[in-house]
């Protein structure tokens, strides 16, 4: 069966067998695993995961044409859910030994990642997430302080996740080929991470800092705190630094102090 991709859904289907096998191997799937696959497309990865005989398997697909194809192929072995992955209530499907797989549409990849990071107690259930991103986005996710790609996304992502890049992938591994390279990342939820009351506050703080990353950090600190000079001294922050010069931990501490002002 042939079909055209929907541009609005950012569909580029992974066809490289070696990469598909690598994804499955990385998941280390066994009969105890609960599986969530987002954006299964035409089921190339689905087919390989089924062979590992996981305990339960659900796949979330927005495209009604693909839902029909997936149901015809794998409906007896996988629960196909016809829904937008951004609107799906993942909290209702949190079970122990959960693995999440996804070839994420480029246009919503950062939104869906942020949604997973914000889930409470994700570390209690999810073993790992094996996810495909546009390389440019992946570089921002794994970026460290004092580099050009470092910013809001890397600070939020590394808050609750240990992240490893497995491989960069050329466009010819997909059908149709995208115009850019992709990267395969593995996220392992941290059992221990800096306690922030509401991740929305971390997003707010980093937005204030990185809305103009070339400015010295005195300005965003002054915006967030009336006693910004005391805050800078408490955290040993040089007010002449730029936002990209502060490491992840410093931003988590700034967020903690900011949340204290909200009480």
Legacy VTK file of the C-alpha trace (Angstrom):
# vtk DataFile Version 3.0
C-alpha trace
ASCII
DATASET POLYDATA
POINTS 263 float
0.000 0.000 0.000
1.420 3.393 -0.970
0.515 6.824 0.364
1.795 10.369 0.448
3.112 11.921 3.644
1.289 14.818 5.242
3.586 17.853 5.397
1.529 19.287 8.278
2.486 16.259 10.399
6.196 16.397 9.591
6.227 12.811 8.379
9.556 11.263 7.386
9.530 7.500 7.831
12.708 5.753 8.988
13.589 2.933 6.591
17.216 2.124 7.427
17.169 -1.421 8.831
20.440 -1.012 10.734
19.156 2.081 12.530
15.846 0.374 13.300
17.740 -2.589 14.759
19.908 -0.210 16.804
16.810 1.431 18.297
15.380 -1.934 19.336
18.717 -3.085 20.751
19.067 0.145 22.726
15.659 -0.411 24.285
16.776 -3.813 25.585
13.151 -4.946 25.394
11.884 -7.984 27.296
8.565 -9.573 28.280
8.249 -7.297 31.353
8.305 -4.047 29.403
5.405 -1.710 28.788
5.882 0.047 25.432
4.650 3.410 24.208
5.535 4.297 20.632
4.646 7.761 19.374
4.357 8.454 15.672
4.774 4.841 14.492
4.178 5.874 10.887
3.942 2.836 8.649
5.053 0.458 11.417
8.666 -0.278 10.472
9.839 -0.036 14.101
6.575 -1.474 15.414
7.206 -4.695 13.532
10.618 -5.143 15.137
9.455 -4.305 18.668
6.621 -6.837 18.449
9.163 -9.597 17.872
10.613 -8.877 21.343
7.229 -9.800 22.877
6.778 -6.933 25.374
4.132 -7.208 28.081
1.934 -4.448 26.648
2.288 -2.195 23.625
0.443 0.949 22.632
1.158 3.152 19.627
-0.118 6.715 19.258
-0.746 7.945 15.722
-2.536 11.098 14.575
-2.849 10.322 10.848
-6.106 8.433 10.253
-4.727 6.774 7.115
-1.802 5.335 9.053
-4.063 4.250 11.905
-5.976 2.079 9.446
-2.773 0.614 8.021
-1.353 -0.099 11.484
-4.587 -1.723 12.634
-4.589 -3.972 9.591
-0.964 -5.011 10.164
-0.637 -5.130 13.935
-4.060 -4.525 15.489
-4.043 -7.926 17.189
-0.704 -7.288 18.928
-0.627 -3.527 19.484
-3.260 -1.126 20.786
-3.346 1.623 18.175
-4.593 4.919 19.619
-5.798 7.526 17.139
-4.744 10.752 18.847
-2.342 13.695 18.744
0.806 12.769 20.704
0.866 16.273 22.197
-2.655 15.921 23.608
-2.340 12.332 24.802
-2.597 11.760 28.591
0.574 9.773 29.227
-0.018 9.898 32.981
-2.846 7.377 32.539
-0.444 4.837 31.045
2.443 5.011 33.504
3.408 1.479 34.505
6.647 -0.035 35.726
9.305 -0.974 33.160
7.979 1.532 30.651
9.950 2.252 27.480
9.052 5.133 25.148
10.082 5.175 21.493
9.527 7.927 18.975
10.617 9.319 15.638
9.412 12.791 16.573
7.971 15.217 14.013
10.449 18.067 13.740
7.804 20.756 14.220
6.667 19.557 17.668
9.664 17.608 18.988
10.637 20.088 21.700
7.029 20.419 22.865
6.534 16.691 23.307
9.882 16.343 25.078
8.941 19.128 27.518
5.608 17.394 28.130
7.374 14.172 29.181
9.904 15.986 31.358
7.082 17.663 33.293
5.362 14.374 34.190
5.516 13.798 37.941
7.162 10.566 39.075
8.218 9.624 35.554
11.413 8.164 37.036
9.360 5.634 39.022
8.013 4.038 35.893
10.000 4.888 32.784
13.291 3.079 32.168
14.302 5.089 29.139
13.124 7.076 26.132
14.709 6.380 22.746
13.897 9.351 20.536
14.756 10.746 17.118
15.246 14.490 16.640
16.412 16.871 13.968
20.180 17.096 14.569
20.019 20.834 15.207
17.484 20.256 18.007
19.474 17.330 19.423
22.567 19.527 19.573
20.627 22.054 21.643
19.335 19.341 23.983
22.778 17.980 24.843
24.643 21.316 24.777
26.751 22.312 27.768
27.357 25.755 29.266
29.693 28.113 27.389
28.714 26.710 23.990
26.624 28.371 21.288
23.842 25.749 21.409
23.386 25.939 25.179
20.107 27.431 26.324
16.595 26.870 27.636
16.133 23.449 26.056
19.357 21.952 27.404
18.696 23.326 30.899
15.170 21.871 31.040
16.132 18.554 29.417
19.077 17.872 31.707
17.098 18.733 34.832
15.411 15.334 35.112
17.142 13.351 32.369
20.503 11.761 31.732
20.998 12.121 27.986
23.237 10.285 25.541
23.546 10.714 21.781
23.885 7.395 19.995
24.297 8.376 16.371
23.698 11.029 13.709
21.566 9.852 10.792
21.728 10.971 7.174
18.566 11.998 5.289
18.735 8.986 2.961
17.780 6.751 5.905
14.239 8.147 5.664
11.422 8.115 3.137
10.941 10.740 1.918
14.389 12.120 2.846
14.253 15.243 5.032
16.453 18.212 4.174
18.497 17.895 7.364
20.326 15.287 9.412
18.733 13.606 12.419
20.123 12.332 15.722
19.122 9.425 17.936
19.102 10.290 21.645
18.542 8.128 24.719
16.997 9.696 27.819
17.206 7.960 31.193
15.029 9.583 33.879
17.081 10.565 36.923
16.079 9.156 40.304
17.674 12.150 42.008
17.337 15.656 40.608
17.134 19.246 41.865
13.772 19.851 43.517
11.775 22.528 41.717
8.136 23.023 42.679
6.848 23.706 39.182
8.806 23.223 35.942
6.866 26.134 34.465
8.887 28.355 36.787
12.116 26.962 35.355
10.815 27.673 31.861
9.941 31.220 32.932
13.344 31.868 34.512
15.294 30.565 31.517
13.066 32.494 29.138
13.892 35.714 30.995
17.615 34.984 30.761
17.809 33.743 27.188
15.357 36.161 25.567
18.490 38.226 24.972
21.461 35.953 25.469
24.013 38.611 24.562
23.096 40.854 27.478
24.840 40.602 30.850
22.889 38.630 33.442
22.432 41.626 35.740
19.346 42.624 33.741
17.376 39.321 34.012
18.361 38.907 37.675
17.105 42.411 38.379
13.861 41.564 36.597
13.327 38.436 38.731
14.554 39.691 42.120
14.284 42.967 43.995
17.349 41.868 45.955
19.260 40.720 42.864
22.631 41.742 44.304
22.082 39.518 47.349
21.074 36.653 45.068
24.209 37.085 42.971
26.376 37.002 46.101
24.584 33.963 47.552
25.150 32.024 44.334
28.578 33.536 43.598
27.415 34.869 40.246
29.420 37.466 38.350
26.859 39.991 37.093
28.932 40.664 33.971
28.549 37.104 32.697
26.195 36.205 29.853
23.329 33.659 30.162
25.279 30.918 28.377
28.054 31.166 31.002
25.901 29.829 33.862
25.694 26.052 34.205
22.525 23.998 34.654
22.829 23.764 38.430
23.020 27.531 38.788
19.766 27.933 36.888
18.064 25.358 39.107
19.238 27.280 42.172
18.029 30.566 40.685
14.650 28.950 40.038
14.471 27.691 43.618
15.118 31.204 44.958
12.583 32.647 42.510
9.926 30.173 43.666
10.549 31.293 47.244
9.512 34.812 46.250
6.164 33.503 45.014
5.011 32.352 48.470
LINES 1 264
263 0 1 2 3 4 5 6 7 8 9 10 11 12 13 14 15 16 17 18 19 20 21 22 23 24 25 26 27 28 29 30 31 32 33 34 35 36 37 38 39 40 41 42 43 44 45 46 47 48 49 50 51 52 53 54 55 56 57 58 59 60 61 62 63 64 65 66 67 68 69 70 71 72 73 74 75 76 77 78 79 80 81 82 83 84 85 86 87 88 89 90 91 92 93 94 95 96 97 98 99 100 101 102 103 104 105 106 107 108 109 110 111 112 113 114 115 116 117 118 119 120 121 122 123 124 125 126 127 128 129 130 131 132 133 134 135 136 137 138 139 140 141 142 143 144 145 146 147 148 149 150 151 152 153 154 155 156 157 158 159 160 161 162 163 164 165 166 167 168 169 170 171 172 173 174 175 176 177 178 179 180 181 182 183 184 185 186 187 188 189 190 191 192 193 194 195 196 197 198 199 200 201 202 203 204 205 206 207 208 209 210 211 212 213 214 215 216 217 218 219 220 221 222 223 224 225 226 227 228 229 230 231 232 233 234 235 236 237 238 239 240 241 242 243 244 245 246 247 248 249 250 251 252 253 254 255 256 257 258 259 260 261 262
